[in-house]
Amino acid sequence: MPTPVGAALRTALKEAAIAAGVALIVALPLVGFRLIDITGGVSIQTRFDWVVYGVAVVFIGRLGLALWRELRIPHARKAGEASSLAIFAEQIAAFTRQYSLYFGIVGAAFAFALPFMPFTDQYILDVAITVLIYVMLGWGLNIVVGLAGLLDLGYVAFYAVGAYSYALLAQNFNLTFWESLPLAGAFAALFGLLLGFPVLRLRGDYLAIVTLGFGEMIRIILLNWQSLTGGPNGVSSIERPSFFGYPFTAVAPEGKTAFHELMGLEFSNSHRVIFLYFLILILALITNAFSVRMRRLPLGRAWEALREDEIACRSLGINPTNTKLSAFALGAMFGGFAGSFFATRQGFISPESFTFIESAVILAIVVLGGMGSQFGVVIAAAFLILVPEFGRDLAQFRMLMFGFAMVAIMVWRPRGLIAHREPSMRLHPVGGPEAAKAGS
Amino acid sequence: MLTVSGIHTFYGPIEALRGVSIEVRQGEIVTLIGANGAGKSTLLMTVCGNPQARRGAVNFEGQDITQMSTHKIVRLGIAHAPEGRRIFPRMTVLENLQMGAYIGGDEQFRKEIDRVFNLFPVLANRRNQRGGTLSGGEQQMLAIARALMSRPRLLLLDEPSLGLAPMLVKQIFATIREINEREKVTVLLVEQNAFHALKLASRGYVIVNGRIALSGTGAELLANREVRAAYLEGGAH
């Protein structure tokens, strides 16, 4: 009989050897060989020393990790305890849940004050705008995935429809951003219905496959319908937003007043960025207010009930067809609004911007945040956008960091950062709070 | 009140009901007993229009509902507590009950909630608890309570005693009687627990292989030798 330490060492060595073997297989072609430019062509340079270092790091790291786990977790597991990190994560999540209203208010106040902070520059505002776009998309998709429980892998399609709707309406019919916004939302909602009809009977993985296909279909149509969408060249010089008709330009076009003239300010490029920032902030907050309100209305409650049990819903007189379609359509509508904003901000859109990876990121935001949690979406969106952004200095390793962070979240918070469903009603509605207190 | 005449229901090519006719009159408790797979639940579900009968007719208060979709049938005053409870596990008791009053809206909810809490006091104590954390008996009560929230005239109950301890079975059946007598709700009850069901019911039907094999008052069926042999002996409490 080996001693416990001996057994642990053996297990750890075995695991470390396997990990090192995998690392060797992966690293040999990827790290071991390198193409370099030399005059008159390319040549292959070998760097097997790198491979050796890498494999050694993996071996030692895995050995240490396995030993640490083998030697200390058995006691914890016997007592039925989670690891201390998981407990810590749960405490933070519980704290956030408890004070989510205050966090929301403080967060919103901070968001409104951000453009006027001394440390804020154009770069920070640009990143903040990107984060807010994803927050809005996350909240929109949360209606479909978090509330109605319909797994949608093609959400980017509605984002694309919104973006192209605005771009084409502005270009072909000279509509302004504010005139196009409702139309873009309506178009996106229409596409939501279009997707909704064929998938009404599908659930779970089957639904996911069809929505995935739908997302790709929209992208490929945009790519190939050259005469309307410009194909791979996209739509360029899309009308930039104006402050309710007052353009953000140094010199106003004839017959118009520029924004800085209207306000009596010195012209600055940052005015437009600040305006865009507030625009997306308000659009996102509208999305949030809408979702929060919906949960208290019969339709929103029906979405949640449908997620829980469709058969029970039918027998309670809920029409599952209309309920599902409305979730698809309303979720899509907010995707469309966000798309319009994206188009006016970028000034240029092409099918490149609407690939599957976008859908995946938006879905990751919803899942990481904890399905159905509004505040979780904000944290997850900030996290998923900021980590690669701040990781720019790490160059090629930033995606590695990103992957590591995602794995860490799923290990410690498998149901999402703030996995929690807040009841939409609490007290006894007949007798008021007093009666409820007496009764409980 | 409810007349089912000669219905044939299919699951794909399989004929689950082969010409079933039953009648439920105002104020009655009618029970439907039979073995597993005899077609009891299928009959209840056919009344609710999911699946729909391929032949035959279902009539509720003089209206032909054979081809109607489920959510419309429910609006006519029929409530169905489906087999296996099917409560919403992540929603609280109160929210579950609110879904029961979905058709009538918040006004209906406020009107019915006290009545339902009166029938099921334990639910009142658990009102902010999630459905999934209730015990089996409490979940069954919640399922019945939720069905009652729409203030139905006809209540279809599918195996309310399924998986419950004998004590709880008694309690559930007592509550069904109360619902019928005090709340004047007509009940069509599907049960495997033939003894309790027949004692409670004014009339009963025995269904075998998708056909009605026997019918009569509860007392008659309880005394019937074939019924005793097939459903009561050995299984009676």
Interface residues (C-beta under 8 A of the other chain):
Chain A: P298 R301 A302 E304 A305 E308 D309 I311 A312 C313 R314 S315 L316 G317 I318 N319 P320 R421 P423 S424 M425 R426 H428 P429 V430 G439 S440
Chain B: C48 N50 S69 T70 H71 V74 R75 A79 H80 A81 P82 R86 I87 F88 P89 R90 M91 T92 L94 E95 Q98 M99 G100 Y102 I103 G105 D106 F109 R110 I113 D114 A124 N125 R127 N128 R146 A147 S150
